[in-house]
Amino acid sequence: MSDTTKVTAVHITDDQFDEQVLKSNIPVLVDFFAVWCGPCKMAAPILDELADTYKGKVKIVKIDVDQSELAGKYGVMSIPTVVVFKDGKEVEEAPQKPLRKVGFGGRDGYEEMIKKVTS
């Protein structure tokens, strides 16, 4: 019998960040968002779909910037911003160039990020 449980992006708090993101054994996309942000609302269902499509290969979590200190810690200046973490640290595409998507990235943009860390 196959697992048909639908996976979605998980809302986490600062207290859960180390366990859910930094200690994860699979790559994690962290969506820094706010409930009042229009582009964030557009990204939410796409990220939920991708969480299900890539379950077991990547985890997608959401952090509300209005309830978190982490946006400042990771230099998030605009929302939505999606940051990729793997092996306890932020992934870089090239030296000093983090793998991030600032603004609404669309399904293709987010999926491209996932493929860079799962292939």
N, C-alpha and C positions, 0 to 999 in steps of 0.2 A: 504494500500500500504506500503510495507516494504522499509526501507532505504537501498539503494544499493550503496551509496557513498563509494568509497574505501578510507580508512584511511591509511596514511603512517606516518613514523617518521617525526617529525617537527624540522627543524633547528631553534635554538634560539640563542640569544645573551645574554651577561651578563645582559643587562638591562631588559631582559624578564624573567630571571631566577626566581626571587621571585614570580612573578605572575603565571608563567607556571609550576613551580616545587614546591616551598615551600608552596604556597597557594592552590595547587591542592586538590580537594576533592577525588581524586582517586590516587593510587600509581603511581609513575613515574619512568621509567627506563631512566637514563641519559647516553647516549653514548658519551664518550669523544673520539674524533677521529681527524684525519687530512686527507686532500684530497690526500696527497702523500703516505699514509700508505696502503700497500697491504692488510694486514689482515682486516683493517677497510673497505676496498672496498668489501671484502668477506662478512663481517657482515651486510653491508647496506641493501641488498635485503631481508635478513632474518629478520632483525628488522622491515623493512617495512611490510612484511607479518604478523609478530606477532602483529604489531600495528593495522592491520585490523582485525585479528582473535580475538583479545582481546579488541576491541574498546568498550568504556564504562566501562571497568573493570580496564584498565591500560592505561597510556599514555606513549609514547616513544618519547623522544626528543634527538636531537643531538647537541653537542657543539664542534665547531672546536677549538682545543687547540691552534692553531696559531693565533686565533683572540679573545682569552679569558684569563682572569685572574683566572677563576674558577678552572682550573686543579690544580694550585698551592694551592689554598685555600682548596681544598679537597684531597690534597696529591696524585694526580694522577701522577705516575712516568713513566708509559708505556702506549702505546695505541695499540689497543683499550682497554679502560676500561669502563665497564658498572657498574654504581652505582645506587642502588635503594633508592628512597626517598618515605616516607609516613608520613602524618601528619606533614609536615614541617621539617622533619629531616631524616638523613640517617638511613636506616634500618640495624639492627644488627641481625645476625643469632644467636649469643651468645654474652655475655658481651665482649666488646672490639674486636669483630669479625664482621666487616661490611659485608653486603651482596653485594659482588662485584664479577665481573668476569674480570680478567686481561688477555689480549690476546684474540684471537679469540675463542669464547665460543661455536660456533655451535648452530644450532637450539635447540637441546636438552638442552644445557647449559642455554641458555637464557629463554627457556620455563620453565625450573625448577625454575629459579629466579622468574618468573611471578607467578607461582603456589604457591610459598611460601608466597606471599603477597596478593593473591586473594582468597585463599581457606579458 
